[in-house]
Amino acid sequence: MTNRAARYRKATSLCVASLVTGLALVPAAARTARPVVAPKPFYRDPVHDGAADPTIVHDRARGEWVMFYTNRRADLVPEDAKDVRWVHGTAIGVARSRDGARWRYAGTAAIPTSCTGATLWAPDVQRFNGQWHMWVTVVPGIFRDWNAPRFIQHLTSRDLKRWTCADRVDLGADRVIDPSVVALPGGGYRMFFNDERMGKAIRTADSLDLVRWTVGPRLTETPGEGPKAFRWKGAWWMVSDAWKGLLVMRSDDGERWTRQPGYILADPGRAPTDRAKGQHADVIVAGDRAYIVYFVHQSGEDRAKSDPHWHQRSVLQIAELTESGGVVSVDRDAPVTLRLR
């Protein structure tokens, strides 16, 4: 083993217990004084009403939870049915919360334009080796259709506010999106992402230094996007947005994966603002509990009957995951009492 590999193995082994996509190690100071009931919707963007693709971390320095999300321009009226500029020209929205349940809008992330572009999607934020890292999908422009190149950009920050350009991630393809990164128990890191050139398959790539990545084989046969991997109840899990609910996969060792039959969050909920399938999610693990934060289009709401563009709007919702016999399920209609430990 090289000295460099040994250093990374030693550093990453310290965070094995908190291998959670979108969630840094939750310190004792971050524990809520009492359980908090989450609102429905969990969060709604006050600017464009198009919050999607969340990632949530705890900012120990400020004693707050921080959410980063795709800030879709859902209030933009398209010129015709094929005009999708409303999902382009998007910044990364930021919200903050003291208790992880009640959120306040905190503007947009200060991301340099010199290494990115006009359109930013699906951030993933992690803390490794005393530094914050963000991986974000970049589309270099504002387009009327979906036919544009896409790449993943790596950024770093000391304070979750000011971001610095790091490396453009080389994954051997010109249309890769939705990165999600975890530290591996044996050292190094693994990225889960969507390779659109490979039938929108979920793939992985490994790295020792967060700079050079070795791409692995196709992980899912089912097309999808927004993969999120996390460690929970002694196993690895991954959820991904299959556009008909969320696909769930399980692994004992992080190498051999088994697909769970069906999809979670496929059936619309009963409560207002939650009446469509769940999409692109993050997972917060707190001890033996796990909470899934997903976005929902507003096509199932009463307002959509009179407003032909209301379906563009989306909100974030939260539900608690349950596991039995190696199978994950979720009741999206059940009240969620957050116990962030």
N, C-alpha and C positions, 0 to 999 in steps of 0.2 A: 504494500500500500504506500502511495506517495505521501509526503508530509502534508501536502495540501488536502488530499482526501482524508487523511487522519484528522486534520483540524475540523473539517466539515462534519465528519462522523461524530466527533466529540461534541460539537456545538448543537447539532440537530438532535442528538440522543436526549438532550435535556428537555425537549418539548414533546416527547412521544405521547404523554398523557393528554395533551391538548391538541391532537391532530384534527383540527376542525377547519373546514373551508369557510373563510369569511369571519373567523372568530379567533382572536388572540387568547392566550392563557388568561382566564378570569381570576384576578387576584381576590384576596379576602375582602379588600376594601370595596370591591365592586358588588358585593352581595347586597341584595335589596333587604332593607330593614324588615319588610313584611311583604307577603305576596301581593302582586298587583294584577288586577284584571285588565287585559288588553282591550282596547276599543276596536270597533269594526266600523269603517275600515281601519286597519292598523296605521296606515299613513296615506295621505293624499297630497300630491304636489300642488302648492298654492299658485304656481306661475302658469304652467301649461297643462296641468291635470293629466300628466302622462307618466307617472312613476312606474318603472319597470326594472328588472334585473338587479335586485338589491344585493349588497354585501355589507355585513355589520361586524364591527370590531369594538373593543373597549379601549378607550383612551385613558390609561392609568394616570397620566400627568394631570388631566382635568377632571377626572372622576366622572366621565361621561361615556355613553355609548354613542358611536358615530356610524351613520348609515350613508353609503355611497350608492347611487343608482343612476340608471339611464334616464335622463330628463327629456322624454319624448315631447315633441311639440304637438300634442294631441288636439289643441285648439285651432290648428291651422286648417283652413278649409281647402281641400284638394281641388284642382281644376277639373279632374275627371276620375273615374274609378281606378285608373292605373297609376295615378300620381301618388307616390309614396314619399314625397319630400318631408312629410310630417315626422317620419322616423329617421330623417337625416337632419344635419345642422344641429345635432343634439349635444348638449354639454353633459357633464357628470354632476348631478345634483347631490347636495349634502344636507343631512338632517342630524340633529343631536338630541340626546335624551338623558336625563339623570337616572331614570328607573328602567329604561328599556321598553317602556310601554307608551309613554306620552312624548311625542316628538315635536320639535320646532324646526322650521326651515332655516338652514344656515348658508344659503346661497349656492354657488357652484364651485367645484374644485379648481384651484389655481394650477392648471396643467399647462405647461409651455406649448405654444403652437409650433415651435421650431422642430419638434420631433413627432408631432401628431398631425392633426388635420381638422377639417370643419365638422366632422362627425365622430363622436365618441360613444361607444356602446359597452355595456356589460363589464364594469370594473370588478376586479378581484383584489382585495387588500389583505395583506398578511404582515405580521411582524416576525422577522427572523434576525437573530444575532444583534439585537438592540437597534434595529432600523426598520422603518415601515417600507413596504414594497407595494406597488400597484402594478397590475397588468391590465391593460385596457385594449379593446378592439378599436382600431382606427380605420375609418373610411375617408380617403382624401378628397372630400368634396360633398356637395349636396346634390343628390340625384333623384330623378323622377321614377326610376325603376331600381331593381335589385342587382343590376349587372354592373358592379363596380369592384375593383380590387379591395382587399381587406388585409390588414396585418395586425399583429399584436405588439404593443409597445410596453416596455418595462420602465417604470419610474420609481424614484425613491424619495423619502421624506423623513425629517426628524420629528415633525410635530403634527402630521396629518393635515396640514394647511398648505404649506408651500411644497410643490413637487418639482423634482429635478429629473431631466432626461437621463435615462440609463442606456439600455440597449434595445434595439429592435430585435425581436425574437425571430430567429431563423428556424422555421419548421418545415422547410423544403416545399412550400406551396404558397400560392399567391392569394388564396381565399381561406384564411383561418380566422376563427372568431371564438369568443367566450372562454377565455382562459380561467383555470382554477388550479391553484398550486398548494401542495401540502409538503411537509417535511416527512422524510421516510425514517422509520425506526433504525435502519442500518446505516443511516447517513445519506446526505444528498436530498434531492427534491424531485417531486413528480408533478408535471403539469397535465391536466385533463383539458381537452379542447375539441372544437368541432372543425373537422377538415371538410370543407364544402366540395372540394375536388374529388373526395372519396365518398360520394353519395351522402354527404352530411353525416358521416360517421363520427362517433366519439373516439378519439385516439389519445394516447399518452406520449409524453416525452420526459426523459430523465436528465438531471443535471447535477453536478457536484458544486458548481459555483454560481448558479443562477444566470450564467452568461451563455455557455455552450450547452446545447440541448441535443440529445439523441432520441429521435422519434421511434416509437414502438409500433406494433401492429394495431390493426383495428380492434377496438374494445367491444363495440356494440354492433350487432347486425341491424338493429332498429335505428333509422335515422333520427337525429335529434340535435338539440343545442343546449347551451347552458348547463354543462355538467358541474356537479358539486360533490366532492368526495369528503368524507368525514369518518372519524373513528368513534364508535359508540357501542357500548355493551359487548366489548371484547371482539368486535369484528370491524371490518371496513365496509362502508356503504357508499353508494353513489346514486344520486338522482339526476335525471336529465329530462329536459322538456321534449316530449315526443309529439307535441302539438295535438295530442288527444288525451292529455293527462301526463303525469310524470312517471317515467320508467324508473324502476328501482333495481339495483344490482347489489349483490353481497359477496364479500370475499373474506376468508379467514387469514390470508397471508398477503393480500394486496396484489397478487399475481394471477390467481385463478378465480374468475368471477362467475357467479351464477345469476341469471336473470329471474326476478320475481314475476310470476304470472300477473297479467293485467297491468293497470295503471292506477296510481293514486291521484286524487283530486281531478278525476276525469268527469265526475258528475257535478253539475252546478249545485251550489249551496242554496239554502232557502232564504238567508238573510239578505236584505238590500245591500248592494255593492259587491256581493259575492256570488252572483248568479251566472257564472260562466266557468269554464275549465280553469284550473290553476296552471300557471306557466312559470318559466325560468325562476328558480328559487334559490334561497340560501338556507343553511341549516345552522342553528345555534345549539350547541351541546352544553348543558349545564349539569354536571354530575350524571345521574342516570336518566335525566330528562333530555329530550331533544325537541326543538321547536322549528317548524318550517315556515319561512317567510316567502310568500309567492305573490306574483302579480296576476290581476284579473281584469280583462277587458270589460267594459260596461255595456256590452251588447245585450245583456239580459235585463237591463233596467227599464223602467217605464219611460224614462226620457228618450230612450232609443227609438221608441215607437213614433215619436214626432220629429226627432232630430236625426237625419240620415247619417250624420258624422259622429254621433255620440259613441259609436262602437270604438272609435279611435282612443277614447279616454281609458285610462287604466289606473287602478289603485293597488296598494299592497295590503295583503291580509296575512294573518298568522294563525297557525294551528299547531297542536301538540302531536308529535308522532308517538305511536305505540308499537311495541314489538312483541310477538309471541311465536315461538317455534321457528325463529329465523325469518319471519314474515313481518313487514312493516305495514301499518295501516294508519289512517287518519280520519277523524271526524271533524270536518270543517265547520259544522254547525254548533259544535260544543263550545261553551265559553272557555277562554284560555286564561288560566291564572299563571302568570309568569313567576318562576322561582329561579332567578339567575344566580347560581352559586358558583 
